[in-house]
Amino acid sequence: VRACEWTDQPCGLFVEMNKVLVADHLLHWHGVESKGTTLCKFEGCSKPKAMLNLGRHIEGIHYTTSYECPYCGKRWSRSDSLDRHQVTC
């Protein structure tokens, strides 16, 4: 759980670090459109992202969640990246 850092409308709420929950938070509390592309408004970032990928971008880039491979110890910022890695590890 992390504090929301969306800079144009700080809400002070805490968000579970999950790409779906982050996206839902942005839709509900910050008025981000559910379709199309929006600019990421985290400090120092203005990357255009499709809403479909915005939650994943925030989880992996801005909140740097870490997932460790139980086989080799390598760390990944996203759980889906770890899943892909484990297929060939």
C-alpha positions as CSV (number, residue, x, y, z in Angstrom):
1,V,0.0,0.0,0.0
2,R,1.4,3.4,-1.0
3,A,0.3,7.0,-1.0
4,C,-1.1,8.3,-4.3
5,E,1.3,10.7,-5.9
6,W,-0.8,11.9,-8.9
7,T,0.5,15.5,-8.9
8,D,-2.4,17.5,-10.5
9,Q,-4.9,16.5,-7.9
10,P,-3.3,15.1,-4.7
11,C,-5.9,13.1,-2.9
12,G,-4.0,11.9,0.1
13,L,-5.4,8.4,-0.3
14,F,-3.4,5.1,0.0
15,V,-3.6,2.6,-2.9
16,E,-2.9,-1.1,-2.9
17,M,-0.1,-1.7,-5.4
18,N,-1.9,-3.7,-8.0
19,K,-2.2,-2.5,-11.6
20,V,-6.0,-3.0,-11.6
21,L,-6.5,-1.2,-8.3
22,V,-4.2,1.7,-9.3
23,A,-6.2,2.1,-12.5
24,D,-9.5,2.0,-10.7
25,H,-8.3,4.6,-8.2
26,L,-7.3,7.0,-11.1
27,L,-10.7,6.5,-12.8
28,H,-12.7,7.1,-9.6
29,W,-10.7,9.8,-7.8
30,H,-8.8,11.7,-10.5
31,G,-11.2,11.5,-13.5
32,V,-8.8,9.8,-15.8
33,E,-10.7,8.6,-18.9
34,S,-11.1,4.9,-19.2
35,K,-10.4,4.9,-22.9
36,G,-7.7,6.5,-24.9
37,T,-4.3,7.8,-23.8
38,T,-3.5,10.0,-20.9
39,L,-0.2,11.6,-19.6
40,C,1.2,10.1,-16.5
41,K,1.2,12.8,-13.8
42,F,3.6,11.4,-11.3
43,E,6.4,13.8,-10.4
44,G,9.0,14.0,-13.2
45,C,7.0,11.9,-15.6
46,S,4.8,12.9,-18.5
47,K,4.8,9.7,-20.5
48,P,1.6,9.1,-22.6
49,K,0.0,5.8,-21.6
50,A,-3.1,4.0,-22.7
51,M,-5.4,3.6,-19.6
52,L,-5.1,-0.1,-20.2
53,N,-1.3,0.2,-19.4
54,L,-1.3,3.1,-16.9
55,G,-1.8,1.0,-13.8
56,R,1.0,-1.3,-14.8
57,H,3.3,1.6,-15.6
58,I,2.7,3.2,-12.2
59,E,3.2,-0.1,-10.3
60,G,6.4,-1.0,-12.2
61,I,8.1,2.4,-12.7
62,H,6.9,4.7,-9.9
63,Y,6.4,2.3,-7.0
64,T,9.1,-0.1,-7.9
65,T,7.5,-3.2,-6.4
66,S,10.0,-6.0,-6.4
67,Y,9.3,-9.7,-7.2
68,E,12.2,-12.2,-6.8
69,C,12.6,-15.3,-8.8
70,P,12.7,-18.3,-6.4
71,Y,15.0,-20.2,-8.7
72,C,17.8,-17.7,-9.5
73,G,17.2,-14.7,-7.2
74,K,16.8,-12.1,-10.0
75,R,14.4,-9.3,-9.2
76,W,11.6,-7.9,-11.4
77,S,9.5,-4.8,-11.0
78,R,6.4,-6.4,-12.2
79,S,4.8,-9.8,-11.4
80,D,4.0,-10.5,-15.1
81,S,7.7,-10.0,-15.9
82,L,8.6,-12.5,-13.3
83,D,6.0,-15.0,-14.6
84,R,7.5,-14.8,-18.1
85,H,11.1,-15.2,-16.8
86,Q,10.2,-18.3,-14.8
87,V,9.1,-20.1,-17.9
88,T,12.8,-20.2,-19.1
89,C,14.7,-20.0,-15.8
